[in-house]
Amino acid sequence: MRSLLFLMMITLAGCAGGTFRHVPASPAAVQTREFADDMAAAGKAVWTKGNTVRTLENGDGFFPPMLRAAASAKRSITFECYTARHCQPLDDFCKILAERAKAGVKVHVILDAFGCNHWHKDHTALLKQSGVQIEFYSPLSLLLPHKYNHRTHRRVLVVDGRVGFCGGAGWAYNWTGCAKDPEHWRDTQYELHGPVVAQLQDNFLDTWKELRGVTLSGPDYFPALPPAGPLIAQMIAGSPMKQCDTIGATNLLAFRAARKSIRIEQSYFLPCTEHTTALIEAALRGVKVEIILPGAITDMPLAKEIILGTLQRMMKAGISIYEFEPTMLHSKLVVVDDHLVIAGSGNLDARSFYHNDENNLHVLNTTFAREQTRMFERDKARSILLTEATLKLPLWRRVRGFFGQVAVGVL
């Protein structure tokens, strides 16, 4: 059923299409001021100084600090999520939100109507009775069915405007644990402190204003944020219905700027022609390109079938492609030249570029990038390297992939 829904969604994505924001064909290296300026223009977000970012791996790593942060709220909590359904962390979270709202904290919740279609009505009742303001994003409308194609895929949690969390994870049983077995997925969240938290808050406010026509402002949401660490960071708001593509353009810029290495982890890898070309060209000019994708344990097996030809062309260009074995790989990470990190909710696919609201964190810092590289290497150690032989699929899967290509608009 989920694969069928996925095919329906990517079919709509392929039908609508879009274009990238212009980025230089041969940009400066990621360590330069020129590159930072180009990235700010492509992502429509300024760089902020004085940040700290903590990497939180898997549910055992990110649910506890997110729950503690919410429980400590004194003024406000803003929460936006694509996927939330029954699990112990979500039950605990809803109780915390209700308790904080009763204590006078301003609590605002946005849930995507498609991704949260298994959200329990008891949670809604508890939150509303406690004073939480809750909205479901873009429910199916028989009068305006085309709007259902536009989703909020963002992951936002901001507490008192001072600490933020973003990444790729949802609130469901699959995200609990530590990615040791097929039932518990591999994913990453990031805890933010410093001025970049205000940009994450802006991501939420963008959606809240769209739904309620109200702009949340003032020190409860935007307190003064003194420097908290050494990192230069920006939060890219993917909002294609309002400002055209930013997620695809910034990734494209990063690939074109690479001089030494590109490391990619992607749960739903359906690259557009421009990204495929940029990665192949990078490999041909000597850049070491490595990509880790989901393996046999995946909720979207059709994705591999659709991009089979793309993977074969990449492999011939010298790109190393791995499949993560222990469980579903849901993380979204790009590290370029051990200096630039892109992580967040955005996938490398047309939906994230032209249809979904997304939020991606960008960091320019060698120490932080090397930390992400070490995480990448740990995941690579739990993966298998694909070869031409392992990329061969049975005829029925190749036929299914062909029709998937037609639906997406690859052909």
C-alpha positions as CSV (number, residue, x, y, z in Angstrom):
1,M,0.0,0.0,0.0
2,R,2.8,2.5,0.9
3,S,4.6,1.8,-2.4
4,L,1.3,2.4,-4.2
5,L,0.9,5.7,-2.5
6,F,4.5,6.6,-3.2
7,L,4.0,5.9,-6.9
8,M,0.9,8.1,-6.9
9,M,2.8,10.9,-5.3
10,I,5.9,10.7,-7.5
11,T,3.6,10.5,-10.6
12,L,2.0,13.8,-9.6
13,A,5.5,15.1,-9.0
14,G,6.6,14.1,-12.5
15,C,3.6,15.6,-14.1
16,A,4.1,19.1,-12.5
17,G,7.9,19.5,-12.8
18,G,9.9,22.6,-12.1
19,T,13.2,24.3,-12.7
20,F,16.1,25.0,-10.4
21,R,17.2,28.4,-9.3
22,H,20.3,29.4,-11.3
23,V,23.6,28.4,-9.8
24,P,27.1,28.8,-11.3
25,A,28.3,26.1,-13.6
26,S,31.8,26.2,-12.1
27,P,31.5,27.6,-8.6
28,A,34.3,28.4,-6.2
29,A,35.5,25.8,-3.7
30,V,33.3,25.3,-0.6
31,Q,35.9,26.8,1.7
32,T,35.7,30.2,-0.1
33,R,33.7,33.3,0.6
34,E,32.5,33.3,-3.0
35,F,30.9,29.9,-2.5
36,A,29.2,31.0,0.7
37,D,27.7,33.9,-1.1
38,D,26.5,31.7,-3.9
39,M,24.9,29.3,-1.4
40,A,23.2,32.2,0.4
41,A,21.7,33.4,-2.9
42,A,20.6,29.9,-4.0
43,G,19.1,29.0,-0.6
44,K,17.7,32.5,0.1
45,A,19.1,32.4,3.6
46,V,21.9,34.3,5.3
47,W,24.8,32.6,7.1
48,T,24.8,33.0,10.9
49,K,27.8,32.8,13.1
50,G,28.1,31.5,16.7
51,N,26.2,28.3,16.5
52,T,26.6,24.8,18.0
53,V,25.1,21.7,16.5
54,R,24.9,18.3,18.3
55,T,24.5,15.2,16.2
56,L,21.9,12.8,17.5
57,E,21.9,9.3,16.0
58,N,18.8,7.1,16.0
59,G,15.8,7.1,18.3
60,D,17.7,6.3,21.4
61,G,19.9,9.3,20.7
62,F,17.4,11.9,19.7
63,F,14.0,11.2,21.4
64,P,15.3,11.7,25.0
65,P,16.8,15.2,24.5
66,M,13.8,16.3,22.4
67,L,11.5,15.2,25.2
68,R,13.7,16.9,27.9
69,A,13.8,20.1,25.9
70,A,10.0,20.2,25.5
71,A,9.5,19.4,29.2
72,S,11.7,22.4,30.1
73,A,9.7,24.9,28.0
74,K,8.8,28.2,29.8
75,R,7.4,30.3,27.0
76,S,6.7,28.5,23.7
77,I,7.0,25.2,21.8
78,T,6.6,25.1,18.0
79,F,6.4,21.6,16.4
80,E,6.0,20.7,12.7
81,C,6.2,17.1,11.5
82,Y,5.5,15.0,8.4
83,T,5.1,11.6,10.1
84,A,3.7,11.0,13.6
85,R,1.9,7.9,14.7
86,H,1.5,5.8,17.8
87,C,4.7,5.0,19.7
88,Q,5.9,5.5,23.3
89,P,7.9,8.7,22.5
90,L,4.9,10.3,20.8
91,D,2.6,9.4,23.7
92,D,5.1,10.9,26.1
93,F,5.6,14.0,23.9
94,C,1.8,14.6,23.7
95,K,1.5,14.4,27.4
96,I,4.4,16.9,27.8
97,L,2.8,19.3,25.3
98,A,-0.5,19.1,27.1
99,E,1.1,19.7,30.5
100,R,3.2,22.7,29.3
101,A,0.1,24.2,27.6
102,K,-1.8,23.9,30.8
103,A,1.1,25.7,32.6
104,G,0.7,28.7,30.2
105,V,3.3,27.8,27.6
106,K,2.2,28.7,24.1
107,V,2.2,25.5,22.1
108,H,1.7,25.3,18.3
109,V,1.6,22.0,16.4
110,I,1.5,21.4,12.6
111,L,1.0,17.8,11.3
112,D,1.0,16.8,7.7
113,A,-2.4,15.3,6.9
114,F,-0.9,12.7,4.6
115,G,2.1,11.7,6.6
116,C,0.1,11.7,9.8
117,N,-2.9,9.8,8.5
118,H,-2.4,7.3,11.4
119,W,-2.4,10.0,14.0
120,H,-4.6,9.0,16.9
121,K,-7.7,11.1,17.6
122,D,-7.1,10.7,21.4
123,H,-3.9,12.8,20.9
124,T,-5.8,15.5,19.2
125,A,-8.4,15.6,21.9
126,L,-5.8,15.7,24.7
127,L,-3.9,18.6,23.0
128,K,-6.9,20.7,22.2
129,Q,-8.4,20.3,25.6
130,S,-5.1,21.4,27.1
131,G,-4.9,24.6,25.0
132,V,-2.5,23.4,22.3
133,Q,-3.1,25.0,18.9
134,I,-3.0,22.2,16.3
135,E,-3.4,22.2,12.6
136,F,-3.4,19.4,9.9
137,Y,-1.6,20.5,6.8
138,S,-3.4,20.1,3.4
139,P,-6.1,17.5,4.1
140,L,-7.7,16.0,1.0
141,S,-10.3,18.2,-0.5
142,L,-12.7,17.0,-3.1
143,L,-13.1,20.6,-4.4
144,L,-9.3,21.2,-4.6
145,P,-7.7,17.7,-5.0
146,H,-4.6,19.1,-6.7
147,K,-3.5,20.8,-3.4
148,Y,-3.1,17.4,-1.8
149,N,0.1,17.0,-3.9
150,H,1.7,19.8,-1.8
151,R,3.0,18.5,1.6
152,T,4.9,19.8,4.5
153,H,7.8,17.4,4.9
154,R,9.6,19.5,7.5
155,R,10.8,18.4,10.9
156,V,10.8,21.4,13.3
157,L,10.9,21.5,17.1
158,V,11.8,24.8,18.7
159,V,11.6,25.4,22.5
160,D,11.4,28.9,23.9
161,G,13.1,30.1,20.7
162,R,16.4,29.0,22.1
163,V,16.9,25.4,21.3
164,G,15.9,23.7,18.0
165,F,15.8,20.2,16.5
166,C,15.8,19.3,12.9
167,G,16.6,16.3,10.7
168,G,14.9,13.5,8.9
169,A,13.1,11.5,11.6
170,G,9.5,11.1,12.3
171,W,7.7,10.1,15.5
172,A,6.8,6.5,15.1
173,Y,7.9,3.0,16.3
174,N,10.3,2.6,13.4
175,W,12.4,5.5,14.6
176,T,12.8,4.2,18.1
177,G,15.8,2.1,19.2
178,C,19.3,2.2,17.7
179,A,19.0,0.8,14.2
180,K,20.1,-2.7,15.2
181,D,17.3,-4.7,13.4
182,P,14.8,-4.3,10.5
183,E,12.1,-2.8,12.7
184,H,14.2,0.1,13.9
185,W,15.4,2.6,11.2
186,R,18.6,4.4,10.8
187,D,18.2,8.2,11.1
188,T,19.8,11.4,12.4
189,Q,18.5,14.5,14.1
190,Y,20.4,17.7,15.0
191,E,20.2,19.8,18.2
192,L,20.8,23.5,17.5
193,H,21.8,26.4,19.7
194,G,22.7,29.9,18.6
195,P,21.3,32.3,16.0
196,V,20.5,29.6,13.5
197,V,17.6,28.6,15.8
198,A,15.7,31.7,14.7
199,Q,15.9,30.6,11.1
200,L,14.4,27.2,12.1
201,Q,11.7,29.1,13.9
202,D,11.1,31.1,10.7
203,N,10.5,27.7,8.9
204,F,7.7,26.9,11.3
205,L,6.2,30.5,11.1
206,D,6.1,30.2,7.3
207,T,3.7,27.3,7.6
208,W,1.8,28.6,10.5
209,K,1.0,31.9,8.8
210,E,-0.1,29.9,5.7
211,L,-2.6,27.9,7.8
212,R,-3.9,30.6,10.2
213,G,-2.9,33.9,8.7
214,V,-1.2,34.8,11.9
215,T,2.5,35.7,12.4
216,L,4.0,34.6,15.7
217,S,6.4,37.1,17.0
218,G,8.0,38.7,20.1
219,P,10.5,37.4,22.7
220,D,8.5,34.3,23.5
221,Y,9.4,33.0,20.0
222,F,12.5,35.1,19.1
223,P,14.5,35.9,22.2
224,A,18.0,37.4,21.9
225,L,20.4,34.6,20.9
226,P,24.0,35.2,21.9
227,P,26.8,33.1,20.3
228,A,26.7,29.5,21.5
229,G,29.6,28.0,19.5
230,P,32.0,28.3,16.6
231,L,29.8,27.1,13.7
232,I,28.8,29.1,10.7
233,A,25.3,27.7,9.7
234,Q,22.1,28.5,7.8
235,M,18.7,26.9,7.7
236,I,17.3,26.5,4.2
237,A,13.5,26.7,3.9
238,G,12.3,24.6,1.1
239,S,9.1,26.4,0.1
240,P,8.6,25.8,-3.6
241,M,5.0,27.2,-3.8
242,K,6.3,30.6,-2.5
243,Q,9.9,31.0,-3.6
244,C,10.6,28.3,-6.2
245,D,13.2,25.7,-5.6
246,T,16.0,26.1,-3.0
247,I,16.7,22.5,-1.9
248,G,17.6,21.2,-5.3
249,A,19.7,24.3,-6.3
250,T,21.8,24.2,-3.1
251,N,22.6,20.6,-3.5
252,L,23.5,21.1,-7.2
253,L,25.8,24.0,-6.3
254,A,27.5,21.8,-3.7
255,F,28.1,19.0,-6.2
256,R,29.5,21.4,-8.8
257,A,31.8,23.0,-6.2
258,A,33.4,19.7,-5.0
259,R,37.1,19.4,-5.5
260,K,38.0,16.3,-3.4
261,S,35.0,14.3,-2.1
262,I,31.3,14.0,-2.0
263,R,29.6,11.7,0.5
264,I,25.8,11.2,0.2
265,E,23.4,9.2,2.4
266,Q,19.8,9.2,1.0
267,S,16.7,7.3,1.8
268,Y,14.8,8.2,-1.4
269,F,17.4,8.8,-4.1
270,L,15.6,9.9,-7.4
271,P,18.0,12.5,-8.7
272,C,17.1,14.9,-11.5
273,T,19.2,15.0,-14.6
274,E,21.1,18.0,-13.4
275,H,22.2,16.3,-10.2
276,T,23.1,13.0,-12.0
277,T,25.2,15.0,-14.5
278,A,26.9,17.0,-11.7
279,L,27.8,13.9,-9.7
280,I,29.2,12.1,-12.8
281,E,31.1,15.1,-13.9
282,A,32.6,15.4,-10.4
283,A,33.7,11.8,-10.5
284,L,35.3,12.2,-13.9
285,R,37.3,15.2,-12.7
286,G,38.7,13.2,-9.9
287,V,36.3,13.8,-7.0
288,K,35.7,10.7,-4.8
289,V,32.0,10.2,-4.8
290,E,30.3,7.7,-2.5
291,I,26.6,7.2,-2.0
292,I,24.9,5.0,0.6
293,L,21.3,4.0,-0.2
294,P,18.7,1.7,1.4
295,G,19.2,-2.0,0.7
296,A,16.8,-4.8,0.7
297,I,15.1,-3.4,3.8
298,T,13.2,-0.4,2.5
299,D,9.7,0.9,2.4
300,M,10.2,2.1,-1.2
301,P,11.7,-0.8,-3.3
302,L,10.4,0.8,-6.5
303,A,13.0,3.7,-6.1
304,K,15.9,1.4,-7.0
305,E,14.1,0.0,-10.0
306,I,13.3,3.5,-11.3
307,I,16.9,4.8,-11.1
308,L,18.6,1.5,-12.2
309,G,20.0,3.1,-15.3
310,T,21.2,6.1,-13.4
311,L,23.0,3.9,-10.9
312,Q,24.7,2.0,-13.7
313,R,25.9,5.2,-15.4
314,M,27.2,6.5,-12.1
315,M,29.0,3.3,-11.4
316,K,30.7,3.4,-14.9
317,A,31.9,6.9,-14.0
318,G,33.7,5.6,-10.9
319,I,31.1,6.5,-8.3
320,S,30.9,4.0,-5.4
321,I,27.4,3.0,-4.4
322,Y,26.6,1.1,-1.3
323,E,23.4,-0.4,0.2
324,F,22.8,-0.3,3.9
325,E,22.1,-3.8,5.2
326,P,20.9,-3.9,8.8
327,T,17.6,-1.9,8.5
328,M,15.9,0.9,6.5
329,L,18.3,3.9,6.0
330,H,16.2,7.1,6.3
331,S,18.9,9.7,6.9
332,K,19.6,12.5,4.5
333,L,23.2,13.7,4.5
334,V,25.7,15.4,2.1
335,V,29.3,16.1,3.0
336,V,31.5,17.9,0.5
337,D,35.3,18.3,0.7
338,D,35.2,17.6,4.5
339,H,33.9,21.2,5.0
340,L,30.3,21.6,3.9
341,V,27.5,19.6,5.5
342,I,23.9,19.5,4.2
343,A,21.4,17.6,6.4
344,G,17.7,17.8,7.1
345,S,14.4,16.7,5.7
346,G,15.0,17.2,2.0
347,N,15.5,14.2,-0.3
348,L,17.3,14.2,-3.6
349,D,14.1,14.0,-5.6
350,A,11.7,16.2,-7.5
351,R,9.1,16.1,-4.6
352,S,11.5,17.8,-2.2
353,F,12.6,20.3,-4.9
354,Y,9.2,21.4,-6.4
355,H,6.4,20.2,-4.2
356,N,7.2,19.7,-0.5
357,D,8.0,22.2,2.2
358,E,11.4,21.2,3.6
359,N,14.1,22.4,5.9
360,N,17.8,21.7,5.4
361,L,20.6,22.6,7.8
362,H,23.9,23.8,6.1
363,V,27.1,24.0,8.1
364,L,30.5,25.3,6.9
365,N,33.1,23.9,9.4
366,T,35.8,21.3,8.9
367,T,35.6,19.8,12.4
368,F,31.8,19.3,12.1
369,A,32.1,17.9,8.6
370,R,34.7,15.4,9.7
371,E,32.3,14.3,12.5
372,Q,29.7,13.7,9.9
373,T,32.2,11.8,7.8
374,R,33.0,9.5,10.7
375,M,29.2,8.8,11.0
376,F,29.1,8.1,7.3
377,E,32.0,5.7,7.5
378,R,30.3,3.8,10.4
379,D,27.2,3.4,8.1
380,K,29.4,2.4,5.2
381,A,30.9,-0.3,7.3
382,R,27.4,-1.8,7.7
383,S,26.8,-1.6,4.0
384,I,27.7,-3.6,0.9
385,L,29.4,-2.2,-2.2
386,L,27.3,-2.7,-5.3
387,T,28.8,-4.1,-8.5
388,E,27.5,-4.5,-12.0
389,A,26.4,-8.0,-11.1
390,T,24.5,-7.0,-8.0
391,L,22.7,-4.2,-10.0
392,K,21.2,-6.8,-12.3
393,L,17.5,-7.1,-11.6
394,P,15.0,-9.7,-12.8
395,L,12.9,-8.8,-15.8
396,W,9.7,-8.2,-13.9
397,R,11.4,-5.6,-11.7
398,R,13.0,-3.9,-14.7
399,V,9.6,-3.7,-16.4
400,R,8.1,-2.2,-13.2
401,G,10.9,0.3,-13.1
402,F,10.3,1.3,-16.7
403,F,6.7,2.2,-15.9
404,G,7.9,4.0,-12.8
405,Q,10.2,6.0,-15.0
406,V,7.3,7.0,-17.3
407,A,5.3,8.1,-14.2
408,V,8.1,10.2,-12.8
409,G,9.0,11.7,-16.1
410,V,12.5,10.3,-16.3
411,L,12.1,9.1,-19.9
